[in-house]
């Protein structure tokens, strides 16, 4: 399955390592992984979201890291993924959907 990874990036000093751990896990599980960590620094929030929505569009599902509810962008990605009918997966399978959905 093609999976986009969503999680907190802004203000998260070790975000790259967290995303890379998820990339490795998902690849080992046989998934093709799409990650926003490849994007350059310096864009505006709405520019990042425009790109991320396009990445979600080509994915079959979105995999949310544990810290996603602390991220304005990841919450927007959750809403977008739900709206577009993507399969939703969580780093911890037992996590409940938030009230912000």
FIKE-67316 format. One record per atom (N, C-alpha, C): x, y, z; residue in one letter. Coordinates in nm, 2 decimals. Each point is the difference from the previous one (the first is absolute). Example, Ala and Ser with C-alpha at 12.3 -4.5 7.8 and 13.67 -1.06 7.14 Angstrom:
! FIKE-67316
east=1.32 north=-0.57 up=0.78 r=A
east=-0.09 north=0.12 up=0.00 r=A
east=0.09 north=0.12 up=0.00 r=A
east=-0.04 north=0.11 up=-0.07 r=S
east=0.09 north=0.11 up=0.00 r=S
east=-0.08 north=0.11 up=0.08 r=S
END
This chain:
! FIKE-67316
east=0.08 north=-0.12 up=0.00 r=X
east=-0.08 north=0.12 up=0.00 r=X
east=0.09 north=0.12 up=0.00 r=X
east=-0.04 north=0.11 up=-0.07 r=X
east=0.07 north=0.13 up=0.00 r=X
east=-0.05 north=0.07 up=0.13 r=X
east=0.09 north=0.04 up=0.09 r=X
east=-0.04 north=0.06 up=0.12 r=X
east=0.08 north=0.14 up=0.02 r=X
east=-0.08 north=0.10 up=0.03 r=X
east=0.06 north=0.13 up=0.03 r=X
east=0.01 north=0.00 up=0.15 r=X
east=0.11 north=0.06 up=0.06 r=X
east=0.02 north=0.01 up=0.14 r=X
east=-0.03 north=0.14 up=0.04 r=X
east=-0.08 north=0.01 up=0.11 r=X
east=-0.03 north=0.13 up=0.05 r=X
east=0.04 north=0.01 up=0.15 r=X
east=0.05 north=0.11 up=0.04 r=X
east=0.04 north=0.02 up=0.14 r=X
east=0.05 north=0.14 up=0.02 r=X
east=0.04 north=0.03 up=0.12 r=X
east=0.05 north=0.13 up=0.04 r=X
east=0.14 north=0.02 up=-0.06 r=X
east=0.02 north=0.11 up=-0.07 r=X
east=0.13 north=0.04 up=-0.05 r=X
east=0.05 north=0.13 up=0.07 r=X
east=-0.09 north=0.11 up=-0.02 r=X
east=0.04 north=0.13 up=0.06 r=X
east=0.01 north=-0.01 up=0.15 r=X
east=0.12 north=0.05 up=0.05 r=X
east=0.02 north=0.00 up=0.14 r=X
east=0.04 north=-0.14 up=0.06 r=X
east=0.02 north=-0.09 up=-0.08 r=X
east=0.04 north=-0.14 up=0.05 r=X
east=0.14 north=-0.03 up=-0.04 r=X
east=0.10 north=0.02 up=0.09 r=X
east=0.14 north=-0.01 up=-0.04 r=X
east=0.04 north=-0.13 up=-0.06 r=X
east=-0.06 north=-0.11 up=0.04 r=X
east=0.04 north=-0.13 up=-0.06 r=X
east=-0.10 north=-0.06 up=-0.09 r=X
east=-0.08 north=0.09 up=-0.07 r=X
east=-0.10 north=-0.04 up=-0.09 r=X
east=0.05 north=-0.10 up=-0.11 r=X
east=0.12 north=0.03 up=-0.05 r=X
east=0.05 north=-0.08 up=-0.11 r=X
east=0.02 north=-0.14 up=0.04 r=X
east=0.06 north=-0.02 up=0.12 r=X
east=0.03 north=-0.13 up=0.05 r=X
east=-0.14 north=-0.08 up=0.02 r=X
east=-0.10 north=0.07 up=0.05 r=X
east=-0.13 north=-0.06 up=0.03 r=X
east=-0.06 north=-0.05 up=-0.14 r=X
east=0.01 north=0.09 up=-0.10 r=X
east=-0.06 north=-0.04 up=-0.13 r=X
east=0.08 north=-0.11 up=-0.06 r=X
east=0.14 north=0.00 up=0.01 r=X
east=0.08 north=-0.10 up=-0.05 r=X
east=-0.03 north=-0.14 up=0.06 r=X
east=-0.02 north=0.00 up=0.13 r=X
east=-0.03 north=-0.13 up=0.07 r=X
east=-0.13 north=-0.06 up=-0.06 r=X
east=-0.10 north=0.09 up=-0.03 r=X
east=-0.13 north=-0.04 up=-0.06 r=X
east=0.02 north=-0.05 up=-0.14 r=X
east=0.09 north=0.07 up=-0.08 r=X
east=0.03 north=-0.03 up=-0.13 r=X
east=0.05 north=-0.15 up=-0.01 r=X
east=0.10 north=-0.02 up=0.09 r=X
east=0.06 north=-0.14 up=0.00 r=X
east=-0.10 north=-0.10 up=0.04 r=X
east=-0.08 north=0.02 up=0.10 r=X
east=-0.10 north=-0.10 up=0.04 r=X
east=-0.10 north=-0.03 up=-0.11 r=X
east=-0.05 north=0.11 up=-0.06 r=X
east=-0.10 north=-0.02 up=-0.11 r=X
east=0.06 north=-0.07 up=-0.12 r=X
east=0.13 north=0.04 up=-0.03 r=X
east=0.06 north=-0.07 up=-0.12 r=X
east=0.03 north=-0.15 up=0.03 r=X
east=0.04 north=-0.03 up=0.12 r=X
east=0.01 north=-0.14 up=0.04 r=X
east=-0.13 north=-0.07 up=-0.01 r=X
east=-0.11 north=0.06 up=0.03 r=X
east=-0.13 north=-0.06 up=-0.01 r=X
east=-0.05 north=0.00 up=-0.15 r=X
east=0.08 north=0.05 up=-0.09 r=X
east=-0.03 north=-0.02 up=-0.14 r=X
east=-0.07 north=0.12 up=-0.07 r=X
east=0.00 north=0.12 up=0.07 r=X
east=-0.07 north=0.11 up=-0.05 r=X
east=0.09 north=0.09 up=-0.08 r=X
east=-0.05 north=0.08 up=-0.09 r=X
east=0.07 north=0.11 up=-0.07 r=X
east=-0.03 north=0.12 up=0.08 r=X
east=0.10 north=0.07 up=0.05 r=X
east=-0.02 north=0.11 up=0.10 r=X
east=0.03 north=0.13 up=-0.06 r=X
east=-0.09 north=0.10 up=0.03 r=X
east=0.01 north=0.14 up=-0.05 r=X
east=0.01 north=0.08 up=0.13 r=X
east=0.10 north=0.09 up=0.01 r=X
east=0.02 north=0.07 up=0.12 r=X
east=0.02 north=0.15 up=-0.04 r=X
east=-0.06 north=0.09 up=0.08 r=X
east=0.02 north=0.14 up=-0.02 r=X
east=0.14 north=0.05 up=0.04 r=X
east=0.08 north=-0.08 up=0.07 r=X
east=0.13 north=0.04 up=0.04 r=X
east=0.10 north=0.03 up=-0.11 r=X
east=-0.04 north=-0.03 up=-0.12 r=X
east=0.09 north=0.02 up=-0.12 r=X
east=-0.02 north=0.15 up=-0.05 r=X
east=-0.10 north=0.07 up=0.05 r=X
east=-0.02 north=0.13 up=-0.04 r=X
east=0.10 north=0.10 up=0.05 r=X
east=0.03 north=0.11 up=-0.07 r=X
east=0.10 north=0.09 up=0.04 r=X
east=-0.05 north=0.10 up=0.11 r=X
east=0.09 north=0.05 up=0.08 r=X
east=-0.03 north=0.10 up=0.10 r=X
east=-0.03 north=0.13 up=-0.07 r=X
east=-0.09 north=0.09 up=0.06 r=X
east=-0.02 north=0.13 up=-0.05 r=X
east=-0.13 north=0.03 up=-0.07 r=X
east=-0.08 north=-0.10 up=-0.01 r=X
east=-0.14 north=0.02 up=-0.06 r=X
east=-0.09 north=0.05 up=0.10 r=X
east=-0.11 north=0.06 up=-0.04 r=X
east=-0.11 north=0.04 up=0.09 r=X
east=-0.08 north=-0.12 up=0.03 r=X
east=-0.08 north=0.01 up=0.12 r=X
east=-0.08 north=-0.11 up=0.04 r=X
east=-0.10 north=-0.04 up=-0.11 r=X
east=-0.07 north=0.09 up=-0.06 r=X
east=-0.09 north=-0.03 up=-0.11 r=X
east=0.06 north=-0.07 up=-0.12 r=X
east=0.13 north=0.04 up=-0.03 r=X
east=0.07 north=-0.06 up=-0.11 r=X
east=0.04 north=-0.15 up=0.03 r=X
east=0.04 north=-0.02 up=0.13 r=X
east=0.02 north=-0.14 up=0.04 r=X
east=-0.12 north=-0.08 up=-0.01 r=X
east=-0.12 north=0.05 up=0.05 r=X
east=-0.12 north=-0.07 up=0.00 r=X
east=-0.04 north=-0.03 up=-0.14 r=X
east=0.01 north=0.09 up=-0.09 r=X
east=-0.03 north=-0.03 up=-0.14 r=X
east=0.07 north=-0.12 up=-0.06 r=X
east=0.13 north=0.00 up=0.03 r=X
east=0.08 north=-0.12 up=-0.04 r=X
east=-0.04 north=-0.12 up=0.07 r=X
east=-0.02 north=0.00 up=0.13 r=X
east=-0.03 north=-0.11 up=0.08 r=X
east=-0.14 north=-0.06 up=-0.05 r=X
east=-0.10 north=0.08 up=-0.03 r=X
east=-0.12 north=-0.05 up=-0.05 r=X
east=0.02 north=-0.07 up=-0.13 r=X
east=0.08 north=0.05 up=-0.08 r=X
east=0.03 north=-0.07 up=-0.13 r=X
east=0.07 north=-0.14 up=0.03 r=X
east=0.08 north=0.00 up=0.10 r=X
east=0.07 north=-0.13 up=0.03 r=X
east=-0.11 north=-0.10 up=0.06 r=X
east=-0.09 north=0.05 up=0.08 r=X
east=-0.11 north=-0.08 up=0.06 r=X
east=-0.08 north=-0.05 up=-0.12 r=X
east=-0.03 north=0.08 up=-0.10 r=X
east=-0.08 north=-0.04 up=-0.11 r=X
east=0.05 north=-0.12 up=-0.07 r=X
east=0.13 north=-0.02 up=-0.01 r=X
east=0.06 north=-0.11 up=-0.07 r=X
east=0.02 north=-0.12 up=0.09 r=X
east=-0.02 north=0.02 up=0.13 r=X
east=0.01 north=-0.11 up=0.10 r=X
east=-0.13 north=-0.07 up=0.01 r=X
east=0.01 north=-0.13 up=0.05 r=X
east=-0.12 north=-0.08 up=0.02 r=X
east=-0.04 north=0.02 up=0.15 r=X
east=0.09 north=0.04 up=0.08 r=X
east=-0.03 north=0.02 up=0.14 r=X
east=0.10 north=0.09 up=0.07 r=X
east=-0.04 north=0.05 up=0.12 r=X
east=0.09 north=0.09 up=0.07 r=X
east=0.03 north=-0.07 up=0.14 r=X
east=0.13 north=0.00 up=0.03 r=X
east=0.05 north=-0.06 up=0.13 r=X
east=0.03 north=0.12 up=0.09 r=X
east=-0.07 north=0.01 up=0.11 r=X
east=0.02 north=0.11 up=0.10 r=X
east=0.09 north=-0.04 up=0.11 r=X
east=0.11 north=0.08 up=0.02 r=X
east=0.09 north=-0.02 up=0.11 r=X
east=-0.07 north=0.03 up=0.13 r=X
east=0.05 north=-0.04 up=0.11 r=X
east=-0.06 north=0.02 up=0.13 r=X
east=-0.02 north=0.15 up=0.03 r=X
east=0.09 north=0.08 up=-0.04 r=X
east=-0.01 north=0.14 up=0.03 r=X
east=-0.08 north=0.09 up=-0.09 r=X
east=-0.08 north=-0.06 up=-0.09 r=X
east=-0.07 north=0.07 up=-0.10 r=X
east=-0.10 north=0.10 up=0.05 r=X
east=-0.06 north=-0.03 up=0.12 r=X
east=-0.10 north=0.09 up=0.05 r=X
east=0.06 north=0.13 up=0.05 r=X
east=0.13 north=0.01 up=0.01 r=X
east=0.07 north=0.12 up=0.05 r=X
east=0.04 north=0.09 up=-0.12 r=X
east=-0.05 north=-0.04 up=-0.12 r=X
east=0.04 north=0.07 up=-0.12 r=X
east=-0.12 north=0.06 up=-0.08 r=X
east=0.00 north=0.13 up=-0.02 r=X
east=-0.10 north=0.06 up=-0.08 r=X
east=-0.01 north=-0.06 up=-0.14 r=X
east=0.11 north=-0.02 up=-0.06 r=X
east=0.01 north=-0.06 up=-0.14 r=X
east=-0.05 north=-0.14 up=0.00 r=X
east=0.04 north=-0.09 up=0.10 r=X
east=-0.04 north=-0.14 up=0.00 r=X
east=-0.15 north=-0.01 up=0.03 r=X
east=-0.06 north=0.09 up=0.08 r=X
east=-0.14 north=0.00 up=0.02 r=X
east=-0.08 north=0.03 up=-0.13 r=X
east=0.06 north=0.10 up=-0.07 r=X
east=-0.06 north=0.03 up=-0.13 r=X
east=0.01 north=-0.12 up=-0.10 r=X
east=0.11 north=-0.07 up=0.01 r=X
east=0.02 north=-0.12 up=-0.09 r=X
east=-0.10 north=-0.10 up=0.04 r=X
east=-0.02 north=-0.02 up=0.13 r=X
east=-0.10 north=-0.10 up=0.05 r=X
east=-0.14 north=0.03 up=-0.06 r=X
east=-0.04 north=0.13 up=0.01 r=X
east=-0.13 north=0.04 up=-0.06 r=X
east=-0.01 north=-0.03 up=-0.15 r=X
east=0.11 north=0.04 up=-0.07 r=X
east=0.01 north=-0.02 up=-0.14 r=X
east=-0.01 north=-0.15 up=-0.04 r=X
east=0.08 north=-0.08 up=0.07 r=X
east=0.00 north=-0.14 up=-0.02 r=X
east=-0.14 north=-0.06 up=0.02 r=X
east=-0.07 north=0.04 up=0.11 r=X
east=-0.13 north=-0.05 up=0.02 r=X
east=-0.10 north=0.04 up=-0.11 r=X
east=0.01 north=0.13 up=-0.03 r=X
east=-0.09 north=0.05 up=-0.11 r=X
east=0.02 north=-0.07 up=-0.13 r=X
east=0.13 north=-0.04 up=-0.03 r=X
east=0.02 north=-0.06 up=-0.13 r=X
east=0.00 north=-0.15 up=0.00 r=X
east=-0.04 north=-0.06 up=0.12 r=X
east=-0.02 north=-0.14 up=0.01 r=X
east=0.12 north=-0.09 up=0.01 r=X
east=0.11 north=0.06 up=0.04 r=X
east=0.12 north=-0.08 up=0.02 r=X
east=0.00 north=-0.09 up=0.12 r=X
east=0.07 north=-0.11 up=-0.01 r=X
east=0.01 north=-0.09 up=0.11 r=X
east=0.08 north=0.07 up=0.11 r=X
east=-0.04 north=0.00 up=0.12 r=X
east=0.07 north=0.07 up=0.11 r=X
east=0.06 north=-0.11 up=0.09 r=X
east=0.13 north=0.02 up=0.02 r=X
east=0.08 north=-0.09 up=0.09 r=X
east=0.07 north=0.09 up=0.10 r=X
east=0.02 north=-0.06 up=0.12 r=X
east=0.07 north=0.07 up=0.11 r=X
east=0.12 north=-0.08 up=0.05 r=X
east=0.10 north=0.08 up=0.04 r=X
east=0.12 north=-0.07 up=0.05 r=X
east=-0.03 north=-0.09 up=0.11 r=X
east=-0.09 north=0.04 up=0.09 r=X
east=-0.05 north=-0.09 up=0.11 r=X
east=-0.14 north=-0.03 up=-0.04 r=X
east=-0.03 north=-0.12 up=-0.04 r=X
east=-0.13 north=-0.05 up=-0.05 r=X
east=-0.11 north=0.03 up=0.10 r=X
east=0.02 north=0.01 up=0.13 r=X
east=-0.10 north=0.02 up=0.09 r=X
east=-0.05 north=0.15 up=0.02 r=X
east=0.06 north=0.09 up=-0.07 r=X
east=-0.03 north=0.14 up=0.01 r=X
east=-0.14 north=0.03 up=-0.06 r=X
east=-0.08 north=0.07 up=0.08 r=X
east=-0.13 north=0.03 up=-0.04 r=X
east=0.00 north=0.13 up=-0.09 r=X
east=-0.10 north=0.01 up=-0.09 r=X
east=-0.01 north=0.12 up=-0.08 r=X
east=-0.03 north=0.12 up=0.08 r=X
east=0.07 north=0.11 up=-0.02 r=X
east=-0.03 north=0.12 up=0.08 r=X
east=-0.13 north=0.07 up=-0.03 r=X
east=-0.04 north=0.08 up=0.09 r=X
east=-0.13 north=0.07 up=-0.02 r=X
east=0.01 north=0.11 up=-0.11 r=X
east=0.13 north=0.03 up=-0.04 r=X
east=0.02 north=0.10 up=-0.10 r=X
east=-0.03 north=-0.05 up=-0.14 r=X
east=-0.03 north=-0.12 up=-0.02 r=X
east=-0.02 north=-0.06 up=-0.13 r=X
east=-0.13 north=0.05 up=-0.06 r=X
END
